[in-house]
Amino acid sequence: MRKKPNILIIDDDKDFVYNMRDILQEEGYTADTADNGQAAVKLCGEKLFDLILVDIKLPDMTGLELIERLSLQAQGTEYIVITGYASIESAVEAVRKKDIVSYETKPVDMNSILSLIRQVMERRAVEEQLRESEGKFRSVFEGAVDGILAADAETMKIKFANPAICRFLGYEEKELVNMGVNDIHPKGSLKHVTEAFKKQVKGEIAIAEDMPCLRKNGKVIFADIGSRPIRMGGRLLNVGFFRDVTDRKKMNEEILKAQKLESLGILTGGIAHDFNNMLTVIITSVFSMKTEIKPEGDAFEALGRIEKAALRAKGLTQQLLTFSKAGVPIKESASIAALIKESADFALSGSNVKCKFRIPGNLWDAEVDKGQMQQVMNNLIINAEQSMPKGGVINLSAENVDAGTCREIALKEGKYVKLSVNDNGKGIPEENLSRIFDPFFTTKEKGSGMGLSAAYSIIKKHNGYIRVESKEGTGTTFYIYIPAMENRPVDPGSYAPKKNSAGKIRILLMDDEEQIRQATGCILRSLGYEAELAADGLEAVELYSRAKRSGNPFDAVIMDLTIPGGMGGRDAIKELIKIEAEVRAIASSGYSNDPIMSEYGKYGFKGVVAKPYTGEELSNAILKVMK
């Protein structure tokens, strides 16, 4: 009977040591502990250990110094370095040492490290069995939990494959033993795979991390491949131990995407407020001028061109803002079915591409920022249309899904609306799939590289998820999951802009920008409202209070949230509520990292209007709070 593997845990964190020891003993290993380097040296002089888990920072020496000493007195022992003080330098130094099989950081994922220990022990058992007999090797080889392949060190031809690796790759054993190592990896990774294989044969590296593997069905998955060269029957074999890390790889990619988007958000957020203020002046001034001149003249057409250009600039600014923390969704109840159809009609106007819809009548609604969600759908539909220059069909579908029954991805508990945008275009090359959501990445000659990264950011801010499946030459499908509302909201009605006909409604506008005050005041008057203007919160509170005392109160207030060096809307609303509890206040901002724009009701506001706003959007906001 084979002896139990001996494992030594060296760490001055007693809670970690005892917890690790208990877990290893439950797994059937013999586990000893030491809290410093000298105690570990003494233990290793009395007993041989198969594996040692060592903290890189010990009270009397570093973990790497200890490993150097132990390697001289106990050859064949392997090490896992565990630390709470991770650095690139220490990690590089650790993995360069021949007998160190892994470098793990605290807090340690117990399931992950236990899997790693099993892998190391299974490999050591295989090596021991190989030394004893090739026949015994086969039983251990086939019973291992992790996938194991043995390949000729020179030709890279596969000689043995255990059942676990067959399941992992989707092949029968008889298929794998007629293949080479390069056949189980994507073509774009073969150079990297060959280099790692040769380094493992030479003993230069023990584990090749995040190696892409190609399943029989064409799906790419990822594995950490531990390896040891072994002689068997006169041949040198490289025995690889495959540990599935596909989920870890996806998680790391998500973290990296989020970091890139955060960096872009810092850049774009800094200019957004001033830029939107300028656009507000342009758009509102054009609106006012168009009401004063005849629509038949050249001047009216020129104003239309200016307005169109300003609105395009507004769209670009909003797209940039989706990356910043301030680009929070301003959510409202919405019909996802209607949003899909409206986006398709708009995006494909005049196109030779048609849409097919598959949307059930009982599709749940959702609380979303309509403008942002339309931006997502427009980007995806336009991308699909551009992938089919000779025409084709885009399949737009939606369905209700529950997180508990969804098998494609891990969703947080709850109900979701799942949207699909499918085309039969040229598809996305495999090497580009991991980059399509990166800011500024594009393969189009005139592309900005912002459409899909903006879509990714928007969906994340809606607590949703977006993923893609594509194969070059066959087409692409994007899937979106948005948290759903099971109860269909009451239709709030249409808020089309119109002049007030119920007497003179009085509006108080507060903004620190003189040009915005004047231009917006002109719009309000052209819409039939009576408007008064204030430069900051203090003036607005004084005007509101005076009007109420005089018996001629304001019906609604529009307030800019950000007033440099003065009282902004956030503080002014508190004072207005003291004067009138049910004040009809509308929050306005070109950029703010304050949550007021998305959760205005919590702060006493009755509505919001984001800068830069059009006359239509301003009118809709007023009419909505007046209902």
N, C-alpha and C positions, 0 to 999 in steps of 0.2 A: 504493500500500500504506500502510495506516495505521501511524503510528509507535507504538513500544512506549510504554505509559504509564510516566511517570517518578514514582518514589516516593522520598521522603526519610524516613529513620529517625533521630530525634533522641533519644538516651538515653545516659547515662553508664555504663550497664551493658553492658560490652563483649560479654559472652557472649550477652545477649539481642539486641544489635544485629547481631552477625555471624551468629547463627543465623537471625534474621528476614531479613537480607539474602540469605543463601544460598537460603532457601525461596522468596523472591519472585523471585529470578533463575531458579530452576528452573521457576517458573510462567510465565516469559516476560516479566517486568517488568524495567525498568531501575531499580536500587536504589542510592542513595547514602546515606552515613551522616555523622552529626555527633554529637559528645559534649558540646556545650554550645551556648548560645544564639547567641553571637557567630559561631561557625563556621557555624551554620545560616543566619544572616543573610547571611554572605558567599556561601555556596553559592547561596542563593535570588537573589542579585544577578547570578549568572553563568548560572543555568539555571532554566527554568520547571518546576514540579512539579505533577502532577495531584493527588497525595495526600501528606500528611505525617503520619507517626505520631510523636507527641511525648509525652515523659514530662512529667508536670505539675510535677516537682521536678528542676530542672537546677542545675548548680553555680553559674551566674552570674545566673539569673533564673528565674521560674516559667514553666511551659509556657503559661499563659494570657497572660502578658505578652508572650511571644515571638510568640504567634499574633496579638496586636494589632499588633505591629510588621510582621510578614510580610504581614498583610492589606492594609497600605497600599502595599506595593511589588509584590505579586503577587496581583491579584484573580482569582477563579475557582478558586483552590486550596482543597481541602477537607482537613479534619483529623480524625484519630482520636486522642483523648487516652488514653494508657496510663499507669497508675500503680500503684505498690505502696503508696501512702499514701492510700487511698480515704477520703473523708468525704462525708457528705450535702451539706455546704456546697459543696465543690469540684465535686461532680457536678452540682448544680443550676446553679452558675455556668457550668460548661462547656456543658451542653446548651442553655442559653439563647442561646449565641452562634450566629449564623446558619450559619456554615460548618463547625461541628463536627458531624460526622455520628454519632459514637458516643463513649462513655466506657467503657473497658474496664479491669478491674483485674488485677494480677498475682497469682498466676501465670497467664499468658495461655494460654488454650486455643487452640493453633495452628490446629486445624481450624475452630474458630468464627471466629477473626479472619480467616483466609484466605477463608472463605465471605463474611464482611462486605466484605472488600476486593474480591472478585470482584463482589459486588452493587454496590458503589460504582462500580467501573470499567465494569460493564455499563450502569449508569444513565448515566454520563458518555458512554459510547459512543452510547447511544440519543440523548442530547441533542445530541451532535455530528452524528449522522446526521440528526436532525430538522432541524437548521439547514441541512444540505446539501440533503436532499430527503426527501420523505415516502416515496418508493419504497424508498430505501436503508434507511430506518427499519424498514420491515416485515421485512427479512431479519435485522437485528440483533434486533429485537423477538421474532421467532419462534424464534431460535436461543439465546436466553438460558436459562441453567440455572434461575434463580429465576423465580417466577411474576410476570408483569407485567400490570397492568390500566391502561387509560387511560379515564378517565371525564370527562364534561362537568363543568367546575368549578361551573357554576351549577345544572344540573338533577340532577347526580349519576347520570346515565344512562351505562351502560358503552358505550364506543365500540369499543374494541379489547381482545382477550384473547389472550395467547400460549399455546402448547401446554402450557407448564409450569404456568400457573395453571389451565388446564382440568383437568390431572391432579390438582392440589392440591385443587380444589373438587369434582371428579367430574362436571363439566358438559362438554357439547360447546360449541365456540366460538359456534355459531349460537344456542345457548340463552343464553349469557352476554350477548351483544350486544343482547339484547332485555330485559335486566334492569337494575335499578338497584343502586347500591352497597348500599343497605339490604337488598336481597334475599339477599345473601351473608353476612349477620351475624344472630345470634340476636335475637329481638324485644326481650329484656330489655336489650340493649346498644346499641340504635339511637341513643339520645340521646348516648351517649359517642362512638359512631362518627361521627355527624354533626358533633359539635363538633371532633373530631380532623381530619376531612376539611377543614372550613372553615379551621382553623388552618394546615394544610399549604398550602392554596391561598394564604393570606395570607403564607406564609413564616415563620410564628411558630414552627413546629416542623418538624424534618426527618424524624423517625422517630416513629411511634406504636407503642409497645411493648405486647406481650402482648394484641393485639387478637383477640377471639374471632371465628372464621369458621365459617360453617355450610355443611357439605358437602351435596350433593344428597341423600344418604342420611339426613340429619338429624343426623349426628355433628358435635360441636363440636370444632374444632381451633384452634390459636393461631398467630399470626404477628406478627413485627415488620414494620411496613409503612413502608418508606422512600418518600419522595414528593418530586416536583418539579413545579410547574406549568409547562406548555409550551404555546406557541401553535402551532396547526397548522390550516391552511386557514381562518384567520380565527376559529377557536374557541380558547378557553382550556381546555386539558385538564389534569387532575391525573393524572399518571402514577405509579402505585403499584407498588413492588417488594416482593414478599411473601417473607419469610424464615421458614420453618417452625420454630417454637420450642415445639412441643407438648411434647416431652420435657423441655425446660428448665423449662417451666411446671409440669409434674408434679413434677419434682425439687424446685423451690422450695416447692411446696405441702407436700410431704413434710417438708421441713426446718421449715417453719412449724408444722405439726402437732406435730412432735417437740418444738419449743421450747415450745409451749403446754402439752403434757403434762408436760414437765420442770418448768415453773413450778407446775403443779398438784401435782406430786409433792413439791416442796419444802414446799408448804402442808400436804398431807395427812400426809406422813411424820413431821412434827414431833409430831403428836398420837397417832399410831397405837400406839406402844408402851404409853403409859399407858392408853389406851382399851381395848386388848386385855387388859391386866392386869386391869382392872375387870370386863370381860366374863368372863374366866376364873374369877374368884371367884364371880360370879353363876351361871354355867352349872354349874360343878363342885359348888357348894353345893346347887343345885336337884337335881342328880343324886343326891347323897348323901341328901337329905331324902326323895326319892321312894322310896328303898330302905327307909326306916324306917316308912312309913305305908301304910295299906291303900289300894289303888287305887280303891276304890268311893266314897270320901268326897269332900266338897267341897274339902278342903284339897289333895287330889291333883290335882283339876282346876285349882285355882288355880295350883299349881306348874307344871302343864303350860302354862298361859297365859304364865307368867313365862318359862319355858324357850323357848317359841315366839318371844316377843318378843326375847329375848336372842339367839337364833339368827338372827333377821332382822337385828338390829344387827350381828352377826358378819358376815353376808353383805354388808351395806353397807360395813363397815370393809374387808373384803377387796376390794370393788370399788374403794374409794378407794385402797387400797394398790397396785393394779395400775398406777397412774400414777407411783408413786415408784420410785426406783432400788432400794429395798429390796424391792419386790414381785416379786422374781425367782421364776421358776417352779421348783417343787420337782418335778423330772421323774422319771417312771418309765415303763417300757414299758407301752403300752396299746393295746387294740384300738380303732381309730377307728370301725369299723363298729358295735361295741357302744356306744361313747360317743354316736354320733349317735342310735341308736334309744332309748337311755335318756333322752337330753335331750328328744327329741320326745315320748316318753310322759309325762314329767314336765311339760313346758311346756304341753301340749295337753290335760291331764286335765280332763274336763268341758266341753271346747270343742266348738263346732259346725264346727270346721275339721278336715279330715282330712289325713293325710300319705301321700304315695306315695314309696316308697324305690326307688332304683336304685343298689345297692351290689354290686359284684362279689365273688365268694367269695374271690378271691385278693388282696383289698385289703391293701396293706402296713400294718403297725403303725407307731407312732411313739413317741418319747420325749417325753411331755408332762406338764404339771401337770394331772391329771384335773379337779380342782376349777375351775381357771381355764378350761380348754377347755369344760367344761360350762357355765360362765358365758357364754362366747362364744356357744355354740350356743343356750342358753336365750334370750339377748337377741335373737338374729337370728330365732328361731322365734316368739317372742312379738311382735316387731315385725311379722312377716309375718301373724300371726294377727290383730293389731289393725288391719291395713290392709284386712281383709276382714270387716267387722262382720256382714254377712249370710251368712257362711260361705263356704267354698271349699276349695281344695286347695293344700297346700304340697308342692312337689317337692323332696325331699332326695336328692342324688346324690353319689357319690364315685368317684374313679378314680385310678389310678396314672399319674403323668406324670414325664417326664424333662426337666430344664432345657434340654437341647439341642434338644428337639423342641417346646417350648412357644413359641407364637407370640404369645400374648396380652400377656405382660409379660416383662421381662428378669429372670430368676431366676439366682441364683448356681448354679454347677455342682453337680449332684447330683440325687437322686431325691426326689419330693414326692408327698404325698397331696393331691389337689385336692378340696375340698368345695364344693358349691353349694346354696344355699338360695333357692328361687324361689317367688314368689307371683304371683297375678293380681289384686292389689289396686289401690288408687288410684294407686300410683306416687309418685315424689318429684319435685317441681317442679325444673326445670333450675337455677333460681337457688339452690336449697338443696343441690345435689349436692356442691359443693365444701366445704360446712360441716358435713355430717352427722357427721363424726368429731371435730368440735371439742367440747371439754368444755363442758357445760351448754347446748349448743345443742339446742333441741327445738321442735317445732311442736304438741306435745300440751298440752292444758290442765293435765294433772296429771303430765306427764313431768319427769324429773330432768335429762335431757340428758346422762346419764353412761353409758348402756348401750353405745352404739356407740363412744364414745371409749375406754371400758374394753376393748371387744373389739379395737380397733385397737392399743392398748398391749400387750395380752396376746399377740397374734399377732406383733408386732414382737419381743417378748422371747423368743418361740419361734423366732426367725430365720425367720419366715414372712412372708406378704404377704396383705393383704386388699384387695379392690377391689369396686366396685359398678357395676351397669348398671341404669338405670331410665328409664322414659318415663311421664310423667304420663298416667294413664288406662289403662295396659296392664300395669303390674306392675313388680316389682323383683327382681333377682337379685344376691345377694352371693356372691363367690368367695373361698375361703380356700386358701392353699397352705402346707402344713406339711412340713418335712423328714421323710423317711420312714426306717423301718428295714425292710430287705428280708427279714430273717430274723424269723419270728414267735417271740416270747419264750415261754419255758416258763411256764405258768400258775402263779403263786405260791400259788394256793389262797385260800380265804376266811379272813378274820381277824375273824370275828364276835365281839363281846364275850362273854366267858363267865368265870365264876369259875374260878380256878385249882383244879385237882383233883389235881395231881401233888405234893402236899406244899406246905409254906409256901415260896414263892419270895420272896426278900428283895430289895426295891427301895430304893435310895437316891435321894431327891429333893432337889435343890438349887435354891433360888429365894430371892431377897432379899426378896420380898414375903411378910410373915407370913400374910396372909389366903390367898394362893395356896397356901402350904405346907400350912396347916391343911386347906383345902377339898380339895386334891388328895390329901393324906394320907388323908382320909376315904374318898375314892373308891377309892384303892388297897386299903384295908382291906376295903371293902364288896365288892370284886372277889376277895377271898381272898388278897391279898398281905400280906406283912409289910413295913411301911414305916418308914424312918427319915428324918429331915428335917435339912437343913443350910442355913444362911443365905448361905454364899458358898463359893467354890472351895476356900479353905484348909481350912475345916471339913469339906467333902466329902472332900478328899484324906485328911485325918486319920482320919475315920470309916471310909473304905474300907480304908486301910492297917491300922487296928486290927482291923477285922473279919476281914481275911485272915489276920493273925497269930494270931487267936484260933481259927481253924479254922471260923468261921461266916461265910464271905464273902457279899458281895452278888452277886446274880445279874444285876442290871442297874442302871444309873444314869441318871437323867433330870436334865439340867443346863440351867439358863437361861444363854443366851450372854452376856447383858448384866447386869453387877452394878456399878452406879455406885460408884466409890471402892473397889472390891474385886476379887478374882479371879473372873472369869467363866468360862464353859464353855470358851472357846477356849484359855485357859491351863491350866485344870484338867485337860483331857483329856491334855495332854502329861505331866503328873505321874502321872496314873492309868495311862497306857501304860507308864511306868517300873515301876510296881508289878505290872501285869498286861498283857502285850502285847495280848491279845485281849479287853480289857474291853468289855462290851456297854453302850456309852454312847449315849444318845439326846439329841440337841440340841433345845432348846426355845427359842422366841423369839416375842415379840409383834411385834417389828420390829427389823431389823438390816440395815445395808447391807453386812454381811459376807457373802461368798459361801458360808459354811458351810451355810446352809439349803438351797442347791441342789446343793452339791458336798460333802456331809458326809463321804463316804467318804475324800476326800483328806486330811481332818484327823483321821482316826482314829475318827470316830463310825460307829455301825452303823445309825442311823436318825434320823428327825426327827419332831417333833410341833409344829405351829404353834399358837400361842395366838391366840384362845381355843379350847381344845379341849373336846370333849364326852367323857363317860365312854367312849363307843364308840371314839372316835379314840385316846384314851389307851391303852385295852386293846389295840387293833389294833397300835399302835406297839410295845408290850411283847411281844406274842405274835410279832410279826414278827422281832424281834431274838433271841427265844428259840428260834426254829426251828433 
